[in-house]
Structures are given as structure tokens and as C-alpha cells.
Amino acid sequence: MNKVYASAAEALAGVVRDGQTIAVGGFGLCGIPEALIAALRDSGAKQLTCISNNAGVDGFGLGLLLATRQISKMISSYVGENKEFERQYLAGELQLDFTPQGTLAEKLRAGGSGIPAFFTKTGVGTIVAEGKEVREFNGEKYVMEQALVSDVALVKAHKADKAGNLVFRRTARNFNPVCAMSGKITVAEVEEIVETGEIDPDDVHLPGIFVHRIVLNKTPEKRIEQRTVRAK
């Protein structure tokens, strides 16, 4: 089975459509699938629910999809870097499901592991628990969180072999593996593709069973979200 596609647009062809739930890897702008996000914008798919720790920034990352009004709902942990997101949310044009960061990661991991729900202490007694089942275990209260399964997952890795086994680079791993696990169809954007068998099994961070399509992007921009330097 050939998992390698010639371009991001071809990798998304026949996969994305209106009304889907899309999981997108990354943390801030670190490890985001830049080319796939741009291709998703160009696909014109709308009324999307996006699962991502962040919502990008104005004009980059998921900010591209917010600018074109292709996202109708965000499931996120932190959204404070995007003015257009703020404007749409406060105007009632965009739905938001705020989810604690660790809970979000576990919801995605559970979705990829066939676990429908789990209990956590995080959020008990806050608005996070509103409308959710709360149960007591060993004298402590826990809130039930349902797993997240996405129609399509878009992730970024440093290297892939042609079977889809992925290697991430340092902190760019972040939410990418659990997003990939959550996807019914997962598309990976990578900087290098090698022959199957060239990656030592012990070096594989995510097995190819979770990856359905691969696209090469040798020169991603890797924009820095907040550049901080010392005063001269």
C-alpha cells in the first residue's frame, strides 16, 4: 500500500469534506502541520470542528481557517494568541469547548485506544464539570470525560518511512501522536521520507498502523509564536 502522496492537496483529496471533526497536532506553533493546514483551507471544507491544543495565530496555523470562517467549533485548551478567534467567539460566531490540557490529551489518546470515557479529578467543582457525570471513588469526586475520535487527523513529524512509522523531533512531538491515534484517517506531514525498514523499531515514536497518508514538506516555515530576546 502506497501511503506517500505528491502534495498536501493530493493527500487531502477525497478525505476532507464539510462538517467533519478534524484533529490537528502541535503546541502553539511548534509541530503544526503547516502545509496540510493550508491545503485544508484551500479545499474549501467548512463547518469544521477542530480539535487542537491551540487555535493558531492570526494569519498562520489554524488562524488561516478562522480567517476564512471554515471552523464553526474549536475544542481547545488555550486560545489566547488569536485576535480573530477572540472576535468570533465574543460575537457568538464560533463555538468553543474549553478542555484542560491534560484532559484533552487523554481524551484523544482514549479515542485512539478504544476507550469510550474515563474519570478524572481535573475540573471537579468548576464549569468544566457542568453537564457531566460526577462519581465518587475512595472518597474523592471525579468527573467523567468522553473520548475524542476525529474524522481526520493532521499531524507533523520529522521523519517517516513508507509504511507510515513516524519519528518526531524533540518538543515537536507534543500533541501529534495522540491526535494521530484519534483519527479515523490520519495524514502526516514530514520533512524526510525513508524506505521501510530504515528506521530502527526502537526509534519509532508512532507505529504506521495509525498513519494512512504521508506528504513531504522539506522546508516548513516553523514560525516562532513569541520571540523573546535579551535587551542589548
C-alpha positions as CSV (number, residue, x, y, z in Angstrom):
1,M,0.0,0.0,0.0
2,N,1.5,3.4,-1.1
3,K,1.0,5.9,1.7
4,V,3.1,8.7,0.1
5,Y,1.3,11.5,-1.8
6,A,2.9,14.0,-4.1
7,S,1.4,17.1,-2.3
8,A,-0.7,18.1,0.7
9,A,-3.6,18.9,-1.6
10,E,-3.5,15.3,-3.0
11,A,-3.2,13.8,0.4
12,L,-6.4,15.5,1.5
13,A,-8.3,14.8,-1.8
14,G,-11.3,12.7,-1.2
15,V,-10.7,12.8,2.6
16,V,-11.9,16.1,3.9
17,R,-15.5,17.5,3.5
18,D,-17.9,19.8,5.2
19,G,-19.0,19.1,8.8
20,Q,-16.1,16.9,9.8
21,T,-14.2,16.8,13.1
22,I,-10.5,17.5,12.4
23,A,-7.8,16.9,15.0
24,V,-4.6,19.0,14.4
25,G,-1.3,18.3,16.1
26,G,1.0,20.9,17.5
27,F,1.5,23.0,20.6
28,G,1.3,26.7,19.9
29,L,3.0,26.8,16.5
30,C,5.5,24.1,17.4
31,G,5.0,21.0,15.4
32,I,2.0,22.1,13.5
33,P,1.3,20.5,10.0
34,E,1.7,23.8,8.1
35,A,1.2,22.5,4.6
36,L,-1.7,20.4,5.5
37,I,-3.5,23.3,7.2
38,A,-3.0,25.4,4.2
39,A,-4.3,22.6,1.9
40,L,-7.3,22.2,4.2
41,R,-8.0,25.9,3.8
42,D,-7.7,25.6,0.0
43,S,-10.1,22.6,0.0
44,G,-12.9,24.9,1.0
45,A,-14.3,22.4,3.5
46,K,-16.5,24.3,6.0
47,Q,-18.5,23.9,9.2
48,L,-15.5,22.1,10.7
49,T,-15.0,21.1,14.3
50,C,-11.3,21.4,15.1
51,I,-9.6,19.7,18.0
52,S,-6.3,21.3,18.8
53,N,-4.5,22.4,21.9
54,N,-4.2,26.0,20.4
55,A,-6.1,27.9,17.7
56,G,-3.0,29.2,15.9
57,V,-2.3,32.9,15.4
58,D,-3.7,35.5,13.1
59,G,-2.7,34.6,9.6
60,F,-0.9,31.3,10.4
61,G,-1.7,27.8,11.5
62,L,-5.4,27.4,12.3
63,G,-5.7,31.1,12.1
64,L,-5.9,30.6,8.3
65,L,-9.1,28.6,8.7
66,L,-10.6,31.1,11.2
67,A,-10.0,33.9,8.7
68,T,-11.9,32.0,6.1
69,R,-14.7,31.1,8.5
70,Q,-14.2,27.3,7.8
71,I,-14.2,26.5,11.6
72,S,-17.5,26.5,13.4
73,K,-16.3,24.9,16.7
74,M,-13.0,24.6,18.5
75,I,-12.1,22.0,21.1
76,S,-9.1,23.5,22.7
77,S,-7.0,24.2,25.8
78,Y,-5.5,27.6,25.1
79,V,-6.7,30.2,22.5
80,G,-5.2,33.4,23.7
81,E,-2.9,34.2,20.8
82,N,-5.5,34.8,18.1
83,K,-7.5,38.0,17.9
84,E,-9.8,36.8,15.2
85,F,-10.7,33.8,17.3
86,E,-11.5,36.2,20.2
87,R,-13.6,38.4,17.9
88,Q,-15.6,35.5,16.5
89,Y,-16.1,33.8,19.9
90,L,-17.3,37.0,21.6
91,A,-19.6,37.8,18.7
92,G,-21.2,34.3,19.0
93,E,-19.9,33.2,15.6
94,L,-17.7,30.4,16.9
95,Q,-18.4,27.6,19.4
96,L,-15.8,26.7,22.0
97,D,-15.4,23.6,24.1
98,F,-12.6,24.6,26.6
99,T,-10.8,21.5,27.9
100,P,-8.0,21.3,30.4
101,Q,-4.7,20.4,28.6
102,G,-4.1,17.0,30.2
103,T,-7.7,16.1,29.8
104,L,-7.6,17.0,26.1
105,A,-4.5,14.8,25.6
106,E,-6.1,11.9,27.4
107,K,-9.4,12.3,25.5
108,L,-7.5,11.9,22.2
109,R,-5.4,9.0,23.5
110,A,-8.5,7.3,24.8
111,G,-10.3,7.8,21.4
112,G,-7.4,6.1,19.7
113,S,-7.3,3.2,22.2
114,G,-10.9,2.3,22.0
115,I,-11.7,3.7,25.5
116,P,-15.1,5.5,25.3
117,A,-14.7,7.5,28.5
118,F,-12.7,7.9,31.7
119,F,-12.8,9.6,35.1
120,T,-10.5,12.4,36.2
121,K,-10.4,14.8,39.2
122,T,-9.5,17.7,36.9
123,G,-12.3,20.1,36.6
124,V,-14.4,18.8,39.5
125,G,-16.4,21.7,41.1
126,T,-15.8,24.0,38.1
127,I,-17.6,24.9,34.8
128,V,-15.6,22.1,33.2
129,A,-17.8,19.6,35.0
130,E,-21.1,21.2,34.1
131,G,-23.4,18.7,32.4
132,K,-21.1,15.8,33.0
133,E,-21.4,12.8,35.3
134,V,-19.5,13.1,38.6
135,R,-18.8,10.0,40.6
136,E,-17.1,9.3,43.9
137,F,-14.2,6.8,44.2
138,N,-12.4,6.2,47.5
139,G,-13.9,9.3,49.0
140,E,-12.8,11.6,46.1
141,K,-15.0,13.1,43.3
142,Y,-14.2,12.5,39.7
143,V,-15.8,13.9,36.5
144,M,-16.4,11.6,33.5
145,E,-14.8,12.8,30.2
146,Q,-15.8,11.2,26.9
147,A,-13.1,10.2,24.4
148,L,-12.5,12.2,21.2
149,V,-12.4,10.4,17.8
150,S,-11.8,12.6,14.8
151,D,-12.8,12.0,11.2
152,V,-9.4,13.2,10.0
153,A,-6.2,13.9,11.9
154,L,-3.5,16.2,10.5
155,V,-0.1,15.8,12.2
156,K,3.5,16.8,11.7
157,A,6.5,14.5,12.2
158,H,10.2,14.9,11.4
159,K,10.7,11.6,9.6
160,A,8.5,8.8,8.2
161,D,9.2,5.5,6.4
162,K,7.0,4.5,3.6
163,A,4.9,2.3,5.9
164,G,4.0,5.4,7.9
165,N,6.1,4.8,11.0
166,L,6.9,8.2,12.5
167,V,9.7,9.9,14.3
168,F,9.1,13.2,16.0
169,R,11.8,15.8,16.9
170,R,12.0,16.8,20.5
171,T,9.2,19.0,21.7
172,A,7.5,19.0,18.3
173,R,6.1,15.6,19.3
174,N,3.7,17.3,21.8
175,F,0.0,16.5,20.8
176,N,0.9,14.9,17.4
177,P,0.9,11.2,18.5
178,V,-2.4,11.4,20.3
179,C,-4.0,13.4,17.5
180,A,-2.8,10.7,15.0
181,M,-4.2,8.0,17.2
182,S,-7.6,9.7,17.3
183,G,-8.1,9.9,13.6
184,K,-10.2,7.6,11.5
185,I,-7.9,8.8,8.7
186,T,-4.5,10.3,9.7
187,V,-2.4,12.3,7.3
188,A,1.2,13.0,8.3
189,E,3.3,15.9,7.0
190,V,7.0,15.1,7.3
191,E,10.4,16.6,6.5
192,E,12.0,13.3,5.4
193,I,10.8,10.0,4.0
194,V,12.9,6.9,4.0
195,E,12.4,3.3,2.9
196,T,10.5,0.9,5.1
197,G,13.0,-0.7,7.5
198,E,15.4,2.2,7.6
199,I,14.0,3.4,11.0
200,D,15.1,1.2,13.9
201,P,12.0,-0.2,15.6
202,D,13.2,1.2,18.9
203,D,13.3,4.7,17.4
204,V,9.7,4.7,16.2
205,H,7.5,7.1,18.2
206,L,4.2,6.3,16.5
207,P,3.6,3.0,14.6
208,G,2.5,3.2,11.0
209,I,-0.8,1.4,11.8
210,F,-2.1,4.9,12.9
211,V,-1.0,6.7,9.7
212,H,-2.8,6.4,6.4
213,R,-1.3,9.1,4.2
214,I,2.1,10.8,4.1
215,V,3.2,14.0,2.4
216,L,6.7,15.5,2.2
217,N,7.4,19.1,3.2
218,K,11.2,19.6,3.3
219,T,11.1,23.3,4.2
220,P,8.4,24.2,6.7
221,E,8.5,27.7,7.9
222,K,8.4,26.7,11.6
223,R,7.4,30.2,12.7
224,I,8.1,31.2,16.3
225,E,5.0,32.2,18.2
226,Q,6.5,34.5,20.7
227,R,10.1,35.6,20.1
228,T,11.8,36.7,23.3
229,V,15.3,38.1,23.4
230,R,17.5,39.8,25.9
231,A,17.8,43.6,25.8
232,K,21.1,44.7,24.4
